[in-house]
């Protein structure tokens, strides 16, 4: 069960005063288009939680051509939603990202395979074609294949990697034995395409010991040196915690808010968003000590997975404590 953090008496008492002041502008870049995956932020905006904190928040939808680390590096957002693998890789590449809150405690990534392909365990991957998302999403997959001793260059004894678009067509059209899916999204697209769950075999990265943290909040080291920015960030995290707790406790209402905020060109269905928020509820557990709190042990497990590939590892060195902080979450929750 999620442990709902006490949202501090001091903060609540200050809400009316903050609302009476001029709103401070703040922006968040999402990892993908607006959908139930980001319900907490959409709910916080719709329910006035950001306004309560004196913030005028702009929620920037992502998409197939948007890389959040590049957006924040160019000054296009104050915080981004990103997977830790991509964030740490970007950090090594010169974008000094720091995790300031971690809402997803578990990984929702998995490989979904057609049962008629004959794949029943990871031992059957050799010689198979596997669909993989890139643009930073490939890092957990590469670490997993390395742990299995499987090359990803298409050579004998390895796997053939299909650069998968952000859809499930390769599985439906029998172009791949397995494809990348999220528990809350593409898996249900496969079901809606006419497959039953009995037609499929799924391998959750979490269950395979290679789950990495996803959907954390990141900003830059430079931003964190600015007291005024830190103040806004604390208020943003506090309101976002309220948003996520409200969204997961009132899922039908949250679905309606998500549908009201769909990204142009990406139509959403009520059934799919209902499934998505229910599945996200299983990933946001609060088991790390409260909604949005990063578990340092989970951070280290993620780093260990990303380093597991030797010379082909996602990152070349452990970034240590410089890549995360609990200071913002602690200030937001009064801990």
N, C-alpha and C positions, 0 to 999 in steps of 0.2 A: 504494500500500500504506500502511496505517496505521503511523505511527511510534509504537511503544509507549514511553511515557515511563518513565525509570528511577524506580522508586518508592522512591527514597531510602533509603539504609541506616539513617539516623537514625530514620526513621519506622517501618521494620520492626522495629528493635531495641526501639522503644518500645511495640509492640503489646501484649505480654503485660502490661506495667505498666499500660497504659490499661485493658485488659480487667478487671484486678483491682480497679479503682476503681469507684465508683458510676457508673452510666451517665448521661450527660447527655441530656436529652430534646431532640429536634430534629424538625422537621416539614417536609415538602415537599408542595406542592399541584401535582398534575399538571394538564396542560391538558385532558386527556380521560380517559375511563375507562381502567382498567388494561388494557394490551395490549402487544404487542411493541414499539410505539413507545417505551415506557418500560422496556424489559427491563433495562437497566443498573442502574436503581435497585432493581427487584424482585429481581434477582440479588444485588446487594450486600447486601440485607436477608436473603435466604434463605441465602446462603453464609456469613453471619456477618462480612462485611467491615465493616459499621457497628459491630457489637459489638466487633470487633477495635480499633476506634478509640475505644471507650468511649462510643458513642452508642446511644441508644434512639430509633430513627427511626420516625416515623409517616408513612406514605405515604397521602396523601389523594387519592382518585380524583376526577377532574373529571366533567363532564357538560354537557349542553346548556344548563343554567341556571347554570353556575358560571363566573365570570370571574376568573381567577387574580389580576389586579391588584387587584380589589376585595377578594379574600380576604386578601391580604397587607396591604393598607391598613387593614383592620379588625383586624389582629393575629391572623388565623386560621392563618398559616403562617410559617415562618422563611424559606423560599425558595419560588419558584414556577418552573414550566416554562412559558415563554411564547415566542411569536414576537416578533421584534424590532420589527416594525411596531406591534403592539399595545402592547408595552412602552414604546416611545418616545412613542406617542400618550398613554398613561397618564401618562408622566412630564410631558408638557406640561400635562396636566390636573391635575397637583398630586400625583401619587404618585411620589416620587423614586426610581424603580427604577434599579438599577445591574446591568449584566451582569457576573457573576463567573466564569462558565465557559460555553463554547459547544461542545456536543457535536455538533450537526449542522453540518457544514461546507458542505453543499449543500442547496438547496431541493428538497423532494419534491412541491411543489404543481404541478398542471397542470390544463388544461382538456381534458376528454375529450369528443369529438364523435362523433355517429353519421355514418358515411361517407355514408349515404343522405340526409343533410341537404344535401349538396353543399358543405359547408365543407371546404376543402382547405388553406387558409392563413389567417393573420390578416386578410388583405385581404377575406375573405369574411364577417367578423363583422358588418359594417354591416347593420342591419335584422334581425339574428338575436336569438333569445332565449337568454341565457346564464345558467346557474345559478351563483349566488354565495353562499358562506357569509358570514355577518355575525358580529357579536360579536367584532370585532377581526380576523377573517380576511379581510375585504374589502379591506384596505389595499393589498396587492400588486396585486389586480385593478384597483382604481381608478387606480393609478399606471400600469399597463400600458395601460389604455384611453386615458388621457390622452396617453401617448406615441404612440398610434396616431391621435390626433385624433378619438376617438369619444366622444360624449357618452353618459352613462349614465342620462339622464332619460327615455328612451323616445321622444325626438324624432326627426324625420327625419334620416337619415344617421348615427344613433347605434345603440346596442344597447338592447334591452329586458332589464332585469335582473330575474331571478326570484330572490327570496329563498329560497335552497335550504335545506331541512332537512338534517340530517346523515345523509342517505341518498342513494341514486342513483335514486329513483323518477322524477324528471322526465325522465331520459333513457330509461328503460325504457318509460314511458308516453307518450313522444313529446311531452312538454310543453315541452321545451327542446332546442335544437339541440346545445348543449354544456353540460356541468356541471363543477363543481369536483370534483376527485379528488386524492387523494394517491397517489404511486407505490406506497406500501406498504399502502394500505388500500382506498379506495373503487374504485380501478381494478379490483381483483380482485373486488369485489362486482359490478361490471358484467359481468365475465367469468363469474362464477358464476350470473348471471341469464340466461345463455344466449347472450351475444354472444361472437364470436371476436375475437381481436386484429385480424384482417383487416376486421372490421366497423367498426372505430373509427379515428379520427384523433386523435392526442394532441399537445398543445402544452405542453411543460415550460416553466415560468416561467424556469428557469435558462437554457435554450437561447434564450429570447427577450430575454435581457439584463435581465430584471426580477425575477430571483430575489432574495429577501430571506432573511436568516438566520432560521431557525426553531429551536424547541426549545433555547433557551438557559436558563441558570439565572440568576435575578434575586433580589436582595434589595433592601433600602432603604438609603439613605444613612445614616439614623439607626442602623440595625443595624451598619453597618460602622464606626461610631465607638466601638463597645463592644468592648474587647479580648477579653472573655470570649466574646462572640458570634463574633468573628473566629476565635478558636481553634477553636470548634466547627465553623464553616464550613469552615475549612481541612481538618479531619478528615473532614467530610462529603464534600467534593470529592475528597479523596484516595481514600476508599472507593468513591465513585461511579465514578471512573476505573477502579479495579480491577473494579467490577461490569460496566462496559461492555466492557472488554477481555476479561473472562471470557465474557460473553454472546455476543460476536461470534466468539470462538474456539471456543465450545461451544454452537452454536445449538440443537441438539436438546435439550440439558439446559435451556437458557434457555426454550425453548418450554414445557417441562413446568412450569417455575416460573411462567411467565405464566399458564398455564391454572389453576394452583393458587390464583391470586390474582385471579380474574375478579371484576369489580364486580357486585354483586347486580343482577339484571335485565338484564344484558348478557352473554348466553352467548357464549363464544368457541369457535371450532373449531380443531383442531390444524393442519389444512391452511392455514387463513387466517393463523394466527400464525406458521407456518413461512415462508410467503411474506413476511409483514410483516418479520420479523427479517432475512431475506435482503436485502430491499430497503433496510431501514435501514442495513445494512452498507455499502451503496453511498453513503450520505449521511454516515456517520461515517468520514472518511478519515484524520484525523490529519495532513493535509497542512499544517495551520496551524502545525505544530511539535510536535504531540502530542495525544493524545486529550483533548478538553475545552478546548483552548486557543483563545481567541478570536484570530482574525487581524484586527489593526487595519485592514488594507486592505479586508477583507470587511465590516467594520463601516461603513467609509466608503462603500463601494459601496451598501450597504443604505440608508444615509442619503440618498445621492444619488437613489436610486430613489424613496424616500418623499417627497423634496422636488420631484420632477419635475413635479408637477401645478400649479405656479404658485399662484394663489389657492385652488385646490381640493386642495392637497397634503395628504398625511396628517399631516405635521408642518409647522410654520411656520418652524422655524429648526434649524440644525445644533446638536445638543446638545453636541458636542465631547467631550473626554476624560472629562468628568464622568459620562457615561452608561456607562462601562465601566472595568474595572480588571483587570490581569493579576496583581495582588499575591497574590490568594488562590490562583490556579492555580500561580504560581511557588512559593509557600510549600508547597503541597500536594505538588509534584513535586521540590522541591529545586533549582529552576532560578533 
